Amino acid sequence: MKPQVSLNIICAGECMIELRSTCGGNQDSNLYRSGFAGDALNFSVYLKRLYNDSHIKFLSAIGSDSISKKMHDFFSIEGIDTSLIARSRKKTIGLYTIENDQMGERYFTYWRSDSAARQMFHLIDEDLFEHAIKSADYFYFTGITLAIIDQSSREKLFWTAKQFTEKGKKVIFDPNYRPHLWDRKEDAMEQIKRGYRSCNILLSSIQDERLLWKSSSLDDVLNNLLRYQIDEIVLTNGAGVITGNVNGKQLQIIPVKPLSIIDTTAAGDGFNAGYIASRHAGNSPELSIRAASKQAALIVASAGAVITN
């Protein structure tokens, strides 16, 4: 059996309290089950589970209160390195509720506008961060990460991405476009374009790309992205065909059909983790897309963003 090559990555993002409705469609029920989740954190957890010899540093900020401590403990239990998680004395973590319809589609309500994570680049220990950049092979961020931080923090994030690409390392970007997080769509478009220019692996979806750019066809979506000369592009499409363009080679892969669809939350995050774990292990883009799709199928068949291991 081929030995694993160590995977070292920094993932920048926000983790929140997740309150998931347990009413099962009964609107009169107000029972919720709590957990911890967030797109970059979901990716981190699934990547650690899929690739045992991985060193995942989660870059974020939390509070100094008891619920923040519980979140910190959750990171440690999942094997996530917490050395880049800053502590705020004045702010705490965000929260969201999630409800699902009978098709498994999810609906969110957020309380995150003043969360500690928005200050991650202001609170980070600079010496620890610079050392982490030197030792990591990958840097992962999303459009949600870009949306919640201020402009000076975005400059620091893109500076970080540049440190990786200039040294031949990998930068992974998922636009994960959420319109309600941005004051203006034009701001989102500008920052996401910078994300395209900063990455060499783009993991997105047809739905997000069409929502952003009003593209009328798959060809339009791909042609728009190919202008940025990204080495690896993978686009999910719900239950539809997954499209890729890796070093100029176009791919089309039929996704794995889930046994059931209970909750689609974090399916994309799990897909991304499955793809990166497989690619780092030396597998082809085709095999890696299939492995990623299998992981996503497992996630949608269970409730919550981070399913039971």
KOLSEFI-358515 format. One line per field, with one value per residue (C-alpha): x, y, z; residue number from 1. Coordinates in steps of 0.05 Angstrom, whole numbers, padded with zeros to 5 digits. Example, Ala and Ser with C-alpha at 12.3 -4.5 7.8 and 13.67 -1.06 7.14 Angstrom:
2
east: c(00246;00273)
north: c(-00090;-00021)
up: c(00156;00143)
resi: c(1;2)
END
This chain:
309
east: c(00000;00027;00045;00010;00048;00036;-00015;-00004;-00057;-00083;-00158;-00185;-00257;-00311;-00341;-00409;-00459;-00507;-00579;-00613;-00688;-00712;-00785;-00784;-00832;-00875;-00876;-00905;-00842;-00785;-00735;-00664;-00601;-00535;-00468;-00410;-00403;-00381;-00359;-00283;-00290;-00333;-00280;-00226;-00261;-00277;-00207;-00178;-00224;-00209;-00134;-00105;-00035;-00057;-00039;-00096;-00089;-00155;-00146;-00202;-00221;-00268;-00289;-00264;-00332;-00354;-00387;-00324;-00285;-00331;-00319;-00244;-00251;-00291;-00233;-00184;-00229;-00232;-00156;-00154;-00093;-00118;-00054;-00080;-00146;-00144;-00184;-00226;-00242;-00301;-00335;-00361;-00379;-00435;-00497;-00545;-00608;-00623;-00687;-00698;-00755;-00777;-00727;-00669;-00658;-00636;-00658;-00614;-00623;-00558;-00533;-00461;-00455;-00409;-00374;-00302;-00284;-00291;-00229;-00186;-00132;-00129;-00122;-00075;-00006;00038;00098;00057;00022;00086;00116;00052;00054;00125;00108;00041;00032;-00039;-00081;-00157;-00208;-00279;-00323;-00356;-00288;-00280;-00350;-00344;-00277;-00261;-00220;-00153;-00163;-00177;-00112;-00077;-00113;-00092;-00021;-00022;-00046;00010;00062;00038;00033;00101;00133;00097;00047;-00028;-00083;-00154;-00214;-00289;-00329;-00388;-00428;-00480;-00514;-00539;-00468;-00449;-00472;-00467;-00462;-00408;-00364;-00374;-00356;-00293;-00267;-00286;-00249;-00188;-00200;-00197;-00132;-00102;-00117;-00092;-00148;-00220;-00276;-00343;-00413;-00451;-00505;-00458;-00423;-00489;-00516;-00453;-00443;-00512;-00481;-00532;-00495;-00442;-00396;-00404;-00387;-00324;-00301;-00307;-00265;-00213;-00193;-00161;-00113;-00130;-00095;-00153;-00227;-00282;-00355;-00410;-00481;-00528;-00550;-00524;-00458;-00395;-00351;-00276;-00220;-00152;-00090;-00130;-00165;-00240;-00276;-00348;-00365;-00433;-00441;-00453;-00527;-00540;-00582;-00627;-00627;-00640;-00598;-00555;-00516;-00440;-00445;-00400;-00351;-00347;-00339;-00280;-00247;-00256;-00225;-00164;-00152;-00153;-00111;-00059;-00056;-00035;-00100;-00124;-00174;-00227;-00217;-00214;-00280;-00313;-00284;-00308;-00378;-00381;-00365;-00419;-00469;-00454;-00463;-00531;-00558;-00550;-00573;-00527;-00464;-00414;-00443;-00425;-00357)
north: c(00000;00068;00109;00175;00239;00289;00344;00412;00465;00531;00540;00611;00620;00624;00570;00584;00551;00511;00503;00451;00443;00374;00387;00346;00393;00406;00482;00483;00452;00496;00441;00451;00409;00447;00435;00474;00488;00537;00525;00527;00490;00436;00428;00423;00369;00326;00333;00311;00251;00231;00243;00219;00245;00317;00378;00427;00496;00533;00608;00645;00682;00663;00694;00682;00658;00587;00571;00593;00545;00489;00506;00505;00436;00413;00433;00393;00332;00333;00338;00409;00451;00512;00552;00604;00614;00682;00701;00764;00793;00834;00790;00719;00669;00674;00631;00605;00564;00514;00483;00434;00421;00352;00352;00365;00436;00481;00549;00591;00648;00681;00721;00735;00809;00824;00757;00750;00715;00780;00804;00743;00780;00836;00789;00737;00727;00751;00709;00645;00662;00675;00610;00572;00601;00575;00504;00496;00469;00493;00554;00548;00604;00617;00674;00672;00685;00745;00770;00772;00808;00881;00907;00911;00839;00820;00852;00809;00747;00759;00775;00706;00673;00706;00678;00608;00615;00650;00590;00540;00520;00510;00560;00531;00577;00563;00626;00601;00663;00683;00749;00767;00772;00828;00900;00904;00851;00893;00885;00810;00806;00847;00806;00739;00759;00770;00701;00672;00708;00685;00610;00552;00505;00530;00488;00520;00504;00520;00552;00601;00620;00633;00673;00716;00727;00713;00662;00628;00563;00517;00538;00611;00593;00555;00606;00660;00621;00598;00671;00669;00613;00570;00502;00462;00480;00434;00454;00415;00419;00390;00322;00340;00324;00350;00389;00399;00431;00409;00434;00444;00376;00380;00329;00308;00260;00234;00244;00188;00183;00188;00135;00190;00266;00290;00353;00385;00428;00422;00376;00424;00430;00354;00349;00398;00357;00293;00323;00352;00289;00246;00293;00299;00224;00224;00204;00231;00287;00237;00190;00250;00278;00210;00205;00276;00260;00197;00240;00290;00234;00209;00279;00294;00228;00253;00315;00372;00402;00357;00287;00234;00203)
up: c(00000;-00020;00042;00053;00039;00095;00077;00110;00100;00128;00124;00136;00156;00209;00254;00284;00330;00287;00313;00271;00273;00295;00278;00214;00179;00240;00242;00312;00341;00365;00384;00358;00363;00370;00337;00307;00232;00178;00107;00117;00183;00151;00097;00150;00190;00130;00103;00169;00171;00099;00102;00167;00156;00150;00192;00186;00218;00223;00217;00253;00317;00373;00440;00510;00537;00554;00488;00451;00496;00476;00403;00415;00448;00387;00341;00383;00385;00309;00305;00279;00299;00337;00340;00289;00325;00360;00421;00427;00495;00470;00417;00413;00359;00308;00307;00254;00251;00196;00172;00115;00068;00047;-00010;00039;00015;00072;00097;00143;00191;00215;00275;00256;00239;00298;00308;00330;00265;00227;00264;00250;00211;00262;00322;00293;00323;00265;00283;00288;00223;00183;00209;00190;00120;00111;00133;00097;00027;00015;00032;00031;00033;00008;-00015;00054;00085;00039;00054;00130;00136;00124;00065;00102;00123;00050;00030;00083;00057;-00015;00008;00042;-00022;-00060;-00012;-00030;-00106;-00111;-00078;-00123;-00069;-00078;-00064;-00063;-00071;-00067;-00085;-00044;-00062;-00011;-00033;00036;00063;00015;00017;-00058;-00111;-00145;-00083;-00085;-00158;-00148;-00090;-00121;-00185;-00141;-00112;-00182;-00196;-00131;-00135;-00176;-00154;-00161;-00131;-00147;-00172;-00235;-00192;-00157;-00222;-00258;-00199;-00200;-00274;-00304;-00351;-00395;-00408;-00381;-00438;-00417;-00345;-00365;-00415;-00362;-00313;-00363;-00373;-00305;-00324;-00263;-00265;-00237;-00242;-00216;-00220;-00185;-00210;-00157;-00183;-00252;-00287;-00253;-00300;-00294;-00332;-00306;-00341;-00405;-00403;-00398;-00355;-00346;-00289;-00268;-00193;-00143;-00127;-00052;-00018;00007;00013;00083;00088;00033;00083;00075;00014;-00025;00033;00038;-00038;-00035;00021;-00017;-00080;-00045;-00003;-00066;-00108;-00054;-00050;-00123;-00156;-00223;-00228;-00252;-00193;-00146;-00171;-00160;-00090;-00076;-00102;-00058;00003;-00015;-00023;00047;00076;00045;00072;00143;00181;00199;00169;00206;00207;00258;00243)
resi: c(1;2;3;4;5;6;7;8;9;10;11;12;13;14;15;16;17;18;19;20;21;22;23;24;25;26;27;28;29;30;31;32;33;34;35;36;37;38;39;40;41;42;43;44;45;46;47;48;49;50;51;52;53;54;55;56;57;58;59;60;61;62;63;64;65;66;67;68;69;70;71;72;73;74;75;76;77;78;79;80;81;82;83;84;85;86;87;88;89;90;91;92;93;94;95;96;97;98;99;100;101;102;103;104;105;106;107;108;109;110;111;112;113;114;115;116;117;118;119;120;121;122;123;124;125;126;127;128;129;130;131;132;133;134;135;136;137;138;139;140;141;142;143;144;145;146;147;148;149;150;151;152;153;154;155;156;157;158;159;160;161;162;163;164;165;166;167;168;169;170;171;172;173;174;175;176;177;178;179;180;181;182;183;184;185;186;187;188;189;190;191;192;193;194;195;196;197;198;199;200;201;202;203;204;205;206;207;208;209;210;211;212;213;214;215;216;217;218;219;220;221;222;223;224;225;226;227;228;229;230;231;232;233;234;235;236;237;238;239;240;241;242;243;244;245;246;247;248;249;250;251;252;253;254;255;256;257;258;259;260;261;262;263;264;265;266;267;268;269;270;271;272;273;274;275;276;277;278;279;280;281;282;283;284;285;286;287;288;289;290;291;292;293;294;295;296;297;298;299;300;301;302;303;304;305;306;307;308;309)
END
